[in-house]
Amino acid sequence: MKLLENMTNNELIETTQKSEFDYDIRIEASKEYLKRMGVIASDSDASG
């Protein structure tokens, strides 16, 4: 699987909806999408 950072927004959304993927992967894909949309702060924003 591609690294989450390299996925398109559509790929991230599809990843969150695929029940065959591990729950943790789906959560991380959701977080990455929300970071891109500006809903939650990225890790680099939170550190400084």
Number of C-alpha atoms within 10 A of each C-alpha: 4 7 7 18 12 9 16 11 17 9 14 20 16 13 21 20 12 11 9 8 11 11 12 10 13 20 13 15 24 18 19 20 23 15 14 13 11 10 10 14 14 14 9 7 8 8 7 5
